Amino acid sequence: MQTSHPIQTFTLCVCIIAMVTATAMAGDKGRTSGQAMPFDKKTEDQARYMIKMAGCNDCHTTGYAEAAGKMPEQDWLKGDATGWRGPWGTTYASNLRLYMQNISEDQWIKISRSVEFRPPMPWFVLREMKEQDLRAIYRFIRKLGPAGEPAPTYLPPDQEPKQPFIQFPSGQ
């Protein structure tokens, strides 16, 4: 099954990326604090806020957008089998609940500062976040615990996805 609404999809993605970028750029970039950070109620609330405002759930939580964000936290960030297809191939929003179980907090910070994920992941936004926010997000996701199944694996451009996917414009 193909879900293809290129103009609406493109507009939605541009809006999401703009919102995420504006949110991430508010405040200083705090690249390296070097300070231990407690995971208290205030930090947990900040992480929850960052996850919501950065749009993490929009892609990494199945049905979140359709539910207008009214989804229990126990269902957050388990990934999604809907593909995002474009000239780069087909990508899937990973299961962050499983992903964070396999890396350390310091590895998460390093990944957030260096990696360039395939579209539509706005990897550049992670680089703009304060280190304390990245650490809070990591700890929040770890607190949620492992759940769900891994997302489907990336498909190169010459392979047709079997699951539903959203088609990005080719740019031509």
C-alpha positions as CSV (number, residue, x, y, z in Angstrom):
1,M,0.0,0.0,0.0
2,Q,1.4,3.4,-1.0
3,T,0.4,6.6,0.7
4,S,1.5,9.3,-1.6
5,H,0.6,13.0,-1.0
6,P,3.8,14.7,-2.1
7,I,2.7,18.3,-1.7
8,Q,1.0,17.8,1.7
9,T,3.8,15.6,2.9
10,F,6.5,18.0,1.9
11,T,4.6,20.9,3.5
12,L,4.2,18.9,6.7
13,C,7.9,18.0,6.8
14,V,8.9,21.6,6.2
15,C,6.7,22.7,9.0
16,I,8.0,20.1,11.4
17,I,11.6,20.8,10.6
18,A,11.0,24.6,11.1
19,M,9.4,24.0,14.4
20,V,12.1,21.6,15.6
21,T,14.8,24.0,14.5
22,A,13.2,27.0,16.2
23,T,12.8,25.0,19.4
24,A,16.3,23.7,19.4
25,M,17.8,27.1,18.8
26,A,16.1,28.7,21.7
27,G,18.7,29.2,24.4
28,D,22.4,28.5,24.4
29,K,23.9,25.5,22.7
30,G,25.7,24.2,25.8
31,R,27.9,21.8,23.9
32,T,29.8,20.4,26.8
33,S,28.9,20.9,30.4
34,G,31.1,18.2,31.9
35,Q,28.8,18.3,34.9
36,A,26.9,15.4,36.4
37,M,23.2,16.0,35.9
38,P,20.6,14.6,38.3
39,F,17.5,12.9,36.8
40,D,15.0,14.5,39.1
41,K,11.3,15.5,38.4
42,K,12.4,18.8,36.9
43,T,14.8,17.1,34.5
44,E,12.3,14.5,33.6
45,D,9.7,17.2,32.9
46,Q,12.3,19.0,30.7
47,A,13.0,15.9,28.8
48,R,9.3,15.2,28.2
49,Y,8.9,18.8,27.0
50,M,11.9,18.5,24.6
51,I,10.7,15.2,23.2
52,K,7.3,16.8,22.5
53,M,8.6,20.1,21.1
54,A,11.3,18.6,19.0
55,G,8.8,16.4,17.3
56,C,10.4,13.1,18.3
57,N,7.0,11.4,18.7
58,D,5.8,12.7,15.4
59,C,7.9,10.1,13.6
60,H,9.1,7.7,16.3
61,T,5.7,7.0,17.8
62,T,3.1,5.2,15.6
63,G,-0.2,7.1,15.5
64,Y,1.0,10.0,17.6
65,A,0.1,12.7,15.1
66,E,-3.2,11.1,14.3
67,A,-4.0,11.1,18.0
68,A,-3.2,14.8,18.3
69,G,-0.5,13.9,20.8
70,K,-2.9,12.2,23.1
71,M,-1.0,9.0,23.6
72,P,0.2,7.4,26.8
73,E,4.0,7.7,27.4
74,Q,4.2,3.9,27.7
75,D,3.6,3.9,23.9
76,W,6.1,6.6,23.0
77,L,9.2,6.2,20.8
78,K,8.8,2.6,19.7
79,G,9.5,3.4,16.1
80,D,7.2,3.1,13.1
81,A,6.9,0.8,10.1
82,T,5.7,3.6,7.8
83,G,8.6,4.4,5.4
84,W,9.8,7.7,4.3
85,R,10.8,7.3,0.6
86,G,12.8,9.7,-1.5
87,P,15.9,9.9,-3.7
88,W,17.9,8.5,-0.7
89,G,15.8,5.3,-0.5
90,T,13.3,4.4,2.2
91,T,14.1,5.1,5.8
92,Y,12.1,4.2,8.9
93,A,11.8,6.0,12.3
94,S,13.8,3.8,14.6
95,N,12.6,2.4,17.9
96,L,14.4,4.8,20.3
97,R,13.4,2.7,23.3
98,L,15.5,-0.2,21.9
99,Y,18.2,2.0,20.4
100,M,19.0,3.8,23.7
101,Q,19.4,0.4,25.5
102,N,22.4,-0.4,23.3
103,I,24.4,2.8,23.7
104,S,25.8,4.7,26.7
105,E,24.9,8.3,27.5
106,D,28.3,9.5,26.4
107,Q,27.9,7.6,23.1
108,W,24.5,9.3,22.6
109,I,26.1,12.7,23.1
110,K,28.8,11.9,20.6
111,I,26.3,10.5,18.1
112,S,24.1,13.6,18.5
113,R,27.0,15.8,17.7
114,S,28.5,14.0,14.8
115,V,26.2,11.7,12.8
116,E,24.2,12.7,9.7
117,F,21.1,10.4,9.5
118,R,19.2,10.0,6.3
119,P,16.1,12.1,5.7
120,P,13.7,13.0,7.0
121,M,15.5,12.9,10.4
122,P,16.6,16.4,11.2
123,W,20.0,15.4,12.6
124,F,21.2,19.0,12.5
125,V,18.7,19.8,15.3
126,L,20.4,17.4,17.7
127,R,23.6,19.3,17.2
128,E,21.9,22.5,18.3
129,M,20.5,21.1,21.5
130,K,22.1,21.8,24.8
131,E,24.1,18.9,26.2
132,Q,21.9,18.9,29.3
133,D,18.8,18.5,27.1
134,L,20.3,15.6,25.2
135,R,21.3,13.9,28.5
136,A,17.8,14.4,29.9
137,I,16.2,12.9,26.7
138,Y,18.5,9.9,26.9
139,R,17.7,9.3,30.6
140,F,14.0,9.8,29.9
141,I,14.0,7.2,27.1
142,R,16.0,4.8,29.2
143,K,13.5,5.3,32.0
144,L,10.6,4.3,29.7
145,G,12.5,1.0,29.2
146,P,12.8,-1.3,26.2
147,A,9.6,-2.0,24.4
148,G,8.3,-2.8,20.9
149,E,10.1,-4.2,17.9
150,P,12.9,-2.9,15.8
151,A,11.8,-0.7,12.9
152,P,12.2,-2.1,9.4
153,T,15.7,-1.6,7.9
154,Y,16.7,1.0,5.4
155,L,16.0,0.2,1.7
156,P,18.1,1.6,-1.1
157,P,16.4,3.7,-3.8
158,D,16.0,0.8,-6.2
159,Q,14.0,-1.3,-3.8
160,E,10.2,-0.9,-3.4
161,P,9.1,-1.0,0.3
162,K,6.4,-3.6,1.2
163,Q,5.0,-1.6,4.1
164,P,3.1,1.7,3.7
165,F,5.3,4.7,2.9
166,I,5.2,8.4,2.4
167,Q,6.7,9.5,-0.9
168,F,8.8,12.6,-0.9
169,P,9.1,14.7,-4.0
170,S,12.1,13.8,-6.2
171,G,13.2,17.4,-6.2
172,Q,13.0,17.6,-10.0
